[in-house]
Amino acid sequence: MSAGYVGILAVDLHFPEAGSLKGKRRFVKSAKAQLQNRFGASVAEVDHHELWQRSRLTVACVAREHREVETLLDDAVRYLNGQEYEVVRVERELVVPGE
């Protein structure tokens, strides 16, 4: 019996318009909410908390089929690339529980 698939993205973002931590927080909060609402992802800011213009998010999506989780990750990256901030780096990992 399949346990499904977990897709994980580690995404570094640059916010050139942010002039303060408060400004950065607005971008991060919006990105997290959109990823959660659009893709059913779990999202956490995991690094660069003290920097005004940088953030690292970890995004996790779960699906029954391999292709479904790949599509969710592709769409999440496409969404992030279409925003007013810059995607600096993306790392992707696919995990099969029990393997």
C-alpha positions in Angstrom: 0.0 0.0 0.0 1.4 3.4 -1.0 2.0 6.0 1.7 1.9 8.9 -0.8 4.6 11.4 -1.6 5.9 14.5 0.2 7.4 17.2 -1.9 9.7 19.7 -0.1 11.0 23.1 -1.5 13.6 25.2 0.2 13.2 28.7 -1.4 15.4 31.7 -0.9 13.6 35.0 -1.6 14.9 38.5 -2.1 12.7 41.5 -1.4 14.3 44.5 -3.0 11.4 46.8 -2.0 11.6 45.9 1.7 13.1 48.7 3.7 12.5 47.2 7.2 11.7 44.0 8.9 8.1 45.1 8.9 8.1 45.5 5.1 9.7 42.1 4.7 7.1 40.6 7.0 4.3 41.8 4.7 5.9 40.0 1.7 6.6 36.8 3.7 3.1 36.7 5.3 1.5 37.1 1.8 3.7 34.4 0.2 3.0 31.9 3.0 -0.7 32.5 2.9 -0.9 32.2 -0.9 1.1 29.0 -0.9 -1.1 27.6 1.7 -4.4 28.6 0.0 -3.4 27.8 -3.6 -1.5 24.6 -3.1 -2.5 23.3 0.3 1.1 23.6 1.4 2.6 23.8 4.8 5.0 26.8 4.9 7.5 28.0 7.4 10.1 30.8 7.4 13.2 29.0 8.5 16.2 31.4 8.0 17.3 35.0 7.5 14.9 36.3 10.2 17.1 39.3 11.0 17.7 40.4 7.4 15.3 43.0 5.8 15.5 41.8 2.3 16.0 38.0 2.5 14.0 35.0 3.6 14.2 31.3 3.3 10.9 29.4 3.2 10.4 25.7 3.4 7.3 24.5 1.6 5.9 21.0 2.0 3.1 19.4 -0.2 1.6 16.0 0.1 -0.1 14.0 -2.6 -1.2 10.4 -3.4 0.6 10.2 -6.7 4.2 11.1 -7.6 3.1 13.3 -10.6 0.6 15.2 -8.4 3.2 16.3 -5.9 5.6 17.2 -8.8 2.8 19.4 -10.3 2.2 21.1 -7.0 5.9 21.9 -6.6 6.2 23.2 -10.2 3.1 25.4 -9.7 4.3 26.8 -6.4 7.7 27.7 -7.9 5.9 29.3 -10.9 3.7 31.3 -8.6 6.7 32.6 -6.6 8.6 33.5 -9.8 5.6 35.6 -10.9 5.6 37.8 -7.8 7.2 41.3 -7.2 10.1 39.8 -5.3 13.0 37.6 -6.6 13.4 33.9 -6.2 17.1 33.5 -5.6 17.4 29.7 -5.2 15.1 26.7 -5.1 16.0 23.3 -3.8 13.6 20.4 -4.3 13.3 17.0 -2.6 10.7 14.3 -3.0 10.2 11.9 -0.1 8.4 8.6 0.0 7.4 7.7 3.6 8.7 4.3 4.6 11.5 4.2 2.1 
